[in-house]
Amino acid sequence: MVIVHGGVVVVETRAAVRTLETSHPPSYYIPPSDVAPGCLRRAAGSSFCEWKGDAVYWDVVIGDLVLPRVGWSYPNPTAPFEILRDHVAFYATPFDRCSVDGETVVPQAGGFYGGWITSRLAGPFKGVPGSQGW
């Protein structure tokens, strides 16, 4: 997996944790050691996932550029999701290029969802208009 923005490689990893949720394309959680040094800054706010627990948000900082709240993590996930501890997931939309196995992904629709869609996946996926109740 690779995330690039403004010519900077923000993420490059072979150690992502892939999560799957009903009606969603995968989200990928990255070990912080595979995020470029100095690119992560804790953002304000939090949210709650009934399965994973309390989430915190992250800005990505590249020089003077700040991409606000483009990442999230679970510092104390529920027991079934312990593997996500200290890993950060990113929305694909704000970045110039996000790829999985060399293929540029299509971001999941909707401002809240963070799935990454590749040609190997078939929808429909939650996030399109009318899908909130799925």
Buried (B, 14 or more C-beta within 10 A) or exposed (E): BBBBBEEBEBBEBEEBBEBEBEEBBBBBBBBEEBBBEEBBEEBEEEEEBEEBBEBBBBBBBBEEEEBBBBBBBBEEBBEEBEEBEEBBBBBBBBBEEBBBEEEBBBBBBBEEBBBBBBEEEEBEBBBBEEBEEE
